[in-house]
Amino acid sequence: MAASQSTEAVANDLSLDERRRERRRLKIRHTNMVKEIDAHIRSSLSRSKLVSLVTELNTLTDLCLQCNDSMRSLITTDDDLEGITKWGENLLSIAAACRERVDHHLLQRADDVESFECGKPVIKSARHRTAGKRFNRIVGGYEATPHSLPWQVRVMKNEVGTLYSMCGGSLVQVRPGNSTDLVLTAAHCLEKNLLQTNFYLYL
């Protein structure tokens, strides 16, 4: 409660120009913190650093809300744009609740990312499911006319003398001309490092 009162006192003591400058400073710091949090999600920051950033983000957000609530007048939202922002008590409480959910989501995402193993898919591919549910994952598709998609490749696997459809692929041409021997397919199709001789490609 004391922290909230001191934040409110700071907000009330600021002049309009000071509030505008402070708002710009907070916006820059807020943006930088979001970038740092995103960097953590990409495994570049420690969890303790993330918790510190989220705590600071809460403090800055509180000050922004207090400034907007106490001013109830024109504020600069951009160098060339001014608008009127009025915050009601209910909106402030909603904003606080939303922010709490965002914090929880960020921390949860951090936990999730740290639990992943590099190079291992998080979700099992369709071939690990029961046979009846493997091939019903296309939504809004249509049956193509033969030879209407000449770049599309059917990737098949030979297992004990039997061929079965495994994945789709696409011809990739990296040099000028009208020929290529490169096919692009999804990484999960090759996750078990299967022998090249077990694959068959059909155009």
ROFI-143848 format. One line per 3 residues: their letters; for each residue x, y, z of N, C-alpha, C, CB. Coordinates in steps of 0.05 Angstrom, whole numbers. Glycine has a CB too. Example, Ala and Ser with C-alpha at 12.3 -4.5 7.8 and 13.67 -1.06 7.14 Angstrom:
as) 264,-114,156,246,-90,156,264,-66,156,226,-89,181 | 257,-45,142,273,-21,143,258,1,157,282,-12,114
! end
This chain:
maa) 17,-24,0,0,0,0,17,25,0,-19,0,24 | 39,24,16,57,48,17,69,53,-10,79,43,39 | 77,32,-24,90,35,-50,70,48,-70,99,8,-62
sqs) 45,40,-68,24,51,-86,20,80,-80,-2,35,-82 | 19,88,-54,15,116,-46,38,133,-56,11,118,-16 | 63,123,-53,86,138,-61,86,142,-91,112,125,-52
tea) 78,122,-106,76,124,-135,56,145,-143,69,97,-148 | 33,145,-129,12,164,-135,21,193,-128,-13,158,-118 | 37,196,-106,47,222,-99,66,233,-120,61,221,-72
van) 83,215,-131,102,223,-152,86,232,-176,121,200,-159 | 65,217,-184,49,223,-207,36,250,-204,29,202,-212 | 25,256,-180,11,281,-176,29,305,-175,-5,280,-150
dls) 55,301,-168,74,323,-166,86,331,-193,96,316,-147 | 82,315,-214,93,321,-240,77,341,-255,96,295,-256 | 91,359,-269,77,378,-287,70,363,-312,95,403,-293
lde) 54,376,-329,45,364,-354,69,356,-372,26,382,-370 | 89,374,-375,112,368,-391,129,346,-379,129,393,-394 | 131,347,-352,146,326,-338,133,299,-342,150,332,-309
rrr) 106,299,-341,92,274,-345,96,263,-373,62,278,-339 | 96,281,-392,100,273,-420,128,261,-423,97,297,-439 | 148,274,-411,176,263,-413,178,236,-399,196,283,-401
err) 166,235,-375,166,210,-360,152,187,-376,153,213,-333 | 130,194,-388,115,174,-404,132,164,-427,89,186,-414 | 147,182,-441,164,173,-462,187,155,-452,177,198,-477
rlk) 198,163,-429,220,147,-417,209,119,-409,231,161,-392 | 185,119,-397,174,93,-389,168,76,-414,148,97,-373 | 158,89,-435,152,74,-460,177,61,-471,139,93,-480
irh) 199,76,-471,224,65,-482,234,42,-464,246,87,-483 | 233,46,-438,242,25,-419,223,0,-421,243,35,-390 | 198,6,-423,178,-16,-426,184,-33,-451,149,-4,-427
tnm) 188,-19,-473,194,-33,-498,220,-50,-496,197,-13,-521 | 240,-38,-484,265,-53,-480,262,-78,-463,287,-35,-468 | 245,-75,-441,241,-98,-424,226,-120,-438,226,-89,-399
vke) 206,-113,-454,191,-133,-469,210,-148,-488,168,-120,-485 | 229,-133,-500,249,-146,-518,267,-165,-502,266,-124,-532 | 275,-157,-477,291,-174,-461,276,-199,-452,301,-159,-436
ida) 251,-195,-446,234,-219,-438,232,-238,-462,206,-210,-429 | 228,-226,-486,227,-243,-510,254,-257,-514,220,-226,-535 | 276,-244,-508,302,-257,-511,304,-280,-492,325,-236,-505
hir) 292,-277,-468,293,-300,-449,277,-324,-460,281,-292,-421 | 254,-317,-472,238,-339,-484,253,-353,-506,211,-328,-494 | 272,-339,-519,289,-351,-539,315,-363,-525,297,-331,-560
ssl) 314,-366,-499,335,-379,-483,360,-362,-481,342,-406,-496 | 358,-336,-481,382,-319,-479,385,-307,-451,381,-297,-499 | 365,-309,-434,366,-298,-407,361,-319,-386,346,-275,-404
srs) 371,-315,-362,366,-333,-340,338,-328,-329,387,-331,-317 | 326,-347,-315,300,-344,-303,300,-322,-282,290,-371,-290 | 321,-319,-267,322,-299,-246,321,-271,-259,348,-302,-229
klv) 334,-268,-282,334,-242,-296,306,-236,-306,354,-242,-319 | 292,-257,-315,264,-253,-325,246,-244,-302,253,-279,-336 | 248,-257,-278,232,-249,-255,237,-220,-248,237,-268,-231
slv) 262,-212,-249,270,-184,-243,257,-165,-263,300,-181,-243 | 258,-172,-288,246,-155,-309,216,-153,-306,252,-166,-337 | 202,-175,-300,173,-175,-296,166,-157,-273,162,-203,-292
tel) 181,-158,-251,176,-142,-227,179,-112,-234,195,-149,-204 | 200,-105,-249,204,-77,-257,182,-68,-276,232,-74,-270 | 174,-86,-294,153,-80,-313,127,-73,-298,148,-104,-332
ntl) 121,-87,-277,97,-81,-260,99,-53,-248,94,-102,-238 | 123,-46,-238,127,-20,-226,122,2,-246,155,-18,-214 | 134,-1,-270,131,20,-290,102,22,-300,150,14,-314
tdl) 89,-1,-303,61,-1,-312,44,13,-291,52,-29,-317 | 49,8,-265,34,21,-244,36,51,-246,43,11,-216 | 61,61,-250,65,90,-252,51,101,-276,95,96,-254
clq) 52,87,-299,38,97,-323,8,99,-317,43,78,-347 | -3,79,-305,-32,80,-299,-39,102,-279,-41,53,-287 | -22,106,-259,-27,128,-240,-26,155,-253,-6,127,-217
cnd) -6,159,-271,-4,184,-286,-29,189,-302,21,184,-304 | -38,169,-317,-61,172,-334,-86,178,-317,-65,148,-351 | -88,164,-294,-112,167,-278,-113,194,-264,-113,145,-257
smr) -90,204,-255,-90,229,-240,-91,254,-259,-65,231,-223 | -81,251,-283,-82,274,-302,-110,280,-311,-63,269,-326 | -123,258,-322,-150,261,-334,-150,285,-353,-171,264,-312
sli) -130,288,-369,-129,311,-388,-112,302,-412,-117,337,-375 | -105,321,-429,-89,314,-453,-62,302,-446,-85,339,-470 | -56,280,-459,-29,269,-456,-18,264,-484,-30,242,-439
ttd) 8,264,-487,21,259,-513,24,229,-516,48,274,-515 | 12,219,-537,15,190,-543,35,186,-565,-12,178,-551 | 42,207,-579,62,206,-601,72,234,-604,50,194,-628
ddl) 94,238,-618,105,265,-622,84,283,-637,131,264,-638 | 69,272,-655,50,288,-670,21,282,-664,55,283,-700 | 16,267,-643,-11,258,-637,-18,262,-608,-16,229,-645
egi) -40,276,-602,-49,279,-575,-77,267,-572,-49,309,-566 | -82,255,-550,-109,244,-545,-116,246,-516,-110,215,-554 | -142,243,-511,-151,244,-483,-155,216,-473,-178,260,-481
tkw) -142,210,-451,-144,184,-438,-156,187,-410,-117,170,-437 | -178,175,-405,-190,175,-379,-193,147,-368,-218,190,-379 | -183,143,-345,-184,116,-333,-204,116,-310,-156,107,-323
gen) -223,98,-311,-241,95,-288,-230,75,-269,-269,85,-298 | -240,74,-245,-231,56,-224,-233,27,-234,-246,60,-198 | -255,21,-247,-259,-7,-256,-239,-14,-277,-288,-11,-267
lls) -232,5,-295,-213,0,-316,-185,-6,-304,-212,23,-336 | -178,10,-283,-152,6,-270,-150,-22,-258,-148,26,-248 | -171,-31,-245,-171,-58,-233,-170,-80,-255,-195,-63,-215
iaa) -184,-75,-277,-183,-94,-300,-154,-95,-311,-203,-86,-322 | -142,-71,-314,-115,-70,-325,-95,-86,-307,-105,-41,-328 | -99,-82,-280,-81,-96,-261,-85,-126,-264,-87,-87,-233
acr) -110,-135,-266,-115,-164,-268,-104,-175,-294,-146,-169,-267 | -107,-159,-316,-96,-168,-342,-65,-171,-340,-103,-149,-364 | -53,-150,-327,-24,-151,-325,-14,-175,-309,-14,-125,-311
erv) -30,-182,-288,-23,-205,-271,-23,-230,-288,-42,-208,-247 | -43,-232,-306,-45,-256,-323,-22,-257,-343,-72,-256,-338 | -14,-233,-353,8,-232,-372,34,-241,-358,12,-203,-383
dhh) 38,-232,-333,62,-240,-318,63,-270,-315,63,-226,-291 | 40,-281,-307,38,-310,-303,44,-325,-329,10,-318,-292 | 33,-314,-351,37,-326,-377,67,-326,-385,20,-312,-399
llq) 80,-303,-380,108,-301,-387,125,-321,-372,119,-273,-383 | 120,-322,-345,135,-341,-328,129,-370,-336,128,-337,-299 | 104,-375,-343,97,-403,-352,111,-410,-377,66,-405,-355
rad) 112,-390,-396,126,-395,-422,155,-401,-417,122,-371,-441 | 167,-386,-398,195,-390,-391,200,-419,-381,205,-370,-370 | 182,-428,-363,184,-455,-353,182,-475,-375,163,-460,-331
dve) 162,-470,-393,158,-488,-415,183,-490,-433,134,-480,-432 | 194,-467,-440,217,-466,-458,241,-481,-445,225,-437,-464 | 245,-477,-418,267,-490,-405,264,-520,-404,271,-479,-377
sfe) 239,-530,-406,234,-558,-405,237,-572,-432,206,-564,-393 | 240,-557,-453,242,-569,-480,271,-579,-484,235,-549,-502 | 274,-600,-500,300,-611,-506,306,-604,-535,301,-641,-502
cgk) 329,-591,-540,336,-582,-567,335,-605,-586,363,-568,-566 | 322,-600,-609,321,-621,-630,300,-642,-627,347,-634,-632 | 285,-641,-604,263,-660,-600,237,-647,-603,266,-673,-571
pvi) 219,-657,-619,192,-645,-623,176,-646,-597,177,-659,-646 | 161,-624,-592,145,-623,-568,120,-639,-571,137,-593,-561 | 109,-639,-596,84,-653,-602,91,-677,-620,63,-635,-615
ksa) 81,-700,-613,87,-724,-629,75,-721,-657,76,-749,-615 | 89,-731,-677,79,-729,-704,56,-748,-708,102,-734,-724 | 42,-745,-730,17,-761,-735,23,-791,-736,4,-752,-761
rhr) 47,-799,-745,51,-828,-748,53,-842,-721,77,-832,-764 | 55,-827,-699,55,-840,-672,27,-845,-662,70,-823,-652 | 7,-835,-677,-21,-839,-669,-32,-864,-680,-38,-814,-677
tag) -57,-871,-673,-69,-894,-684,-75,-890,-714,-96,-901,-669 | -74,-912,-729,-76,-911,-758,-100,-896,-768,-76,-938,-770 | -123,-899,-755,-148,-886,-764,-148,-856,-762,-171,-897,-750
krf) -129,-845,-746,-129,-816,-741,-106,-802,-754,-129,-810,-711 | -90,-816,-770,-66,-804,-781,-71,-785,-804,-48,-826,-791 | -90,-791,-821,-92,-776,-846,-117,-759,-849,-91,-796,-869
nri) -128,-749,-827,-152,-733,-828,-147,-705,-818,-175,-746,-812 | -123,-694,-823,-115,-669,-811,-117,-645,-830,-87,-671,-801 | -127,-649,-855,-129,-627,-874,-157,-614,-871,-125,-637,-903
vgg) -157,-587,-867,-182,-573,-863,-187,-555,-888,-182,-556,-837 | -211,-557,-900,-217,-540,-923,-202,-547,-948,-213,-512,-916 | -192,-571,-950,-176,-579,-973,-194,-588,-996,-157,-601,-966
yea) -181,-595,-1019,-196,-605,-1042,-177,-625,-1057,-205,-582,-1061 | -189,-642,-1072,-173,-661,-1087,-162,-648,-1112,-190,-686,-1095 | -136,-648,-1114,-123,-634,-1137,-126,-650,-1163,-93,-629,-1130
tph) -128,-635,-1184,-128,-647,-1211,-100,-657,-1216,-137,-627,-1233 | -97,-682,-1227,-70,-692,-1233,-53,-672,-1249,-72,-718,-1247 | -28,-669,-1241,-8,-652,-1254,-14,-622,-1252,-6,-659,-1283
slp) -34,-614,-1235,-40,-585,-1232,-21,-571,-1213,-69,-581,-1223 | -6,-586,-1197,13,-575,-1178,40,-588,-1183,3,-579,-1148 | 54,-580,-1204,78,-595,-1212,101,-593,-1193,87,-585,-1239
wqv) 100,-574,-1174,122,-571,-1155,117,-588,-1130,125,-541,-1147 | 94,-599,-1127,87,-615,-1103,99,-643,-1105,56,-616,-1100 | 111,-652,-1083,124,-678,-1082,111,-695,-1060,154,-675,-1077
rvm) 107,-721,-1067,97,-740,-1047,121,-755,-1036,76,-759,-1060 | 126,-753,-1010,148,-767,-997,138,-793,-985,161,-749,-975 | 149,-815,-994,140,-841,-985,163,-856,-972,128,-858,-1008
kne) 156,-874,-954,177,-890,-940,173,-920,-946,175,-885,-910 | 195,-933,-950,195,-962,-954,200,-976,-927,216,-971,-975 | 180,-990,-918,183,-1004,-893,176,-1034,-897,164,-992,-871
vgt) 196,-1051,-896,193,-1080,-900,180,-1086,-926,177,-1093,-876 | 189,-1072,-947,179,-1077,-974,152,-1064,-981,176,-1106,-978 | 141,-1049,-962,115,-1035,-968,119,-1005,-967,94,-1044,-947
lys) 109,-992,-988,111,-962,-989,86,-950,-976,114,-953,-1018 | 90,-929,-960,67,-914,-950,73,-885,-949,58,-925,-922 | 53,-868,-953,57,-839,-953,66,-830,-926,30,-825,-961
mcg) 86,-812,-926,97,-803,-901,93,-773,-898,126,-809,-899 | 100,-758,-919,99,-728,-917,95,-717,-946,124,-716,-904 | 91,-691,-946,91,-677,-972,117,-661,-974,67,-658,-974
gsl) 123,-652,-997,147,-636,-1002,143,-618,-1025,172,-654,-1006 | 163,-601,-1030,161,-582,-1052,188,-580,-1066,152,-554,-1042 | 187,-579,-1092,212,-575,-1107,223,-548,-1102,207,-579,-1138
vqv) 250,-547,-1098,263,-521,-1093,284,-517,-1114,276,-521,-1064 | 283,-494,-1127,302,-488,-1148,320,-464,-1139,288,-481,-1175 | 346,-469,-1136,364,-448,-1126,380,-435,-1148,382,-460,-1105
rpg) 381,-448,-1172,396,-437,-1194,377,-431,-1218,418,-456,-1203 | 384,-412,-1235,367,-407,-1258,364,-432,-1275,378,-383,-1275 | 342,-434,-1289,337,-457,-1306,311,-470,-1300,360,-477,-1303
nst) 307,-493,-1312,281,-507,-1309,285,-535,-1298,266,-507,-1335 | 304,-539,-1280,308,-566,-1269,319,-563,-1240,327,-582,-1286 | 314,-583,-1224,324,-583,-1197,323,-612,-1186,308,-564,-1178
dlv) 341,-618,-1167,340,-644,-1154,337,-640,-1124,365,-660,-1161 | 327,-616,-1116,324,-611,-1087,294,-611,-1080,336,-583,-1080 | 288,-624,-1057,261,-625,-1046,261,-615,-1018,249,-654,-1048
lta) 243,-597,-1011,240,-586,-984,217,-600,-971,237,-555,-984 | 221,-611,-947,200,-624,-931,203,-616,-902,200,-655,-935 | 184,-623,-886,184,-616,-857,205,-632,-842,156,-620,-845
ahc) 217,-619,-822,239,-632,-807,229,-657,-792,251,-613,-787 | 204,-656,-782,194,-679,-767,192,-705,-784,167,-673,-754 | 192,-701,-810,191,-725,-828,217,-741,-826,187,-717,-857
lek) 239,-728,-818,265,-741,-817,276,-743,-788,285,-725,-834 | 258,-740,-768,268,-738,-741,283,-763,-731,244,-733,-723 | 278,-786,-743,292,-810,-734,317,-816,-751,272,-834,-736
nll) 326,-797,-767,350,-800,-783,348,-825,-800,375,-801,-766 | 326,-828,-814,321,-852,-831,341,-853,-854,292,-853,-841 | 347,-877,-863,365,-879,-886,354,-867,-911,372,-909,-891
qtn) 371,-854,-926,362,-841,-951,350,-861,-970,385,-826,-964 | 360,-886,-970,350,-906,-989,322,-916,-982,369,-930,-989 | 312,-908,-959,285,-916,-951,264,-897,-961,283,-918,-921
fyl) 272,-875,-973,253,-855,-983,249,-856,-1013,263,-827,-975 | 224,-851,-1021,218,-850,-1049,202,-824,-1053,201,-875,-1059 | 208,-810,-1075,195,-784,-1081,179,-787,-1107,216,-761,-1083
yl) 154,-779,-1106,137,-780,-1129,127,-752,-1136,113,-799,-1125 | 129,-745,-1162,120,-719,-1171,91,-721,-1182,138,-707,-1193
! end
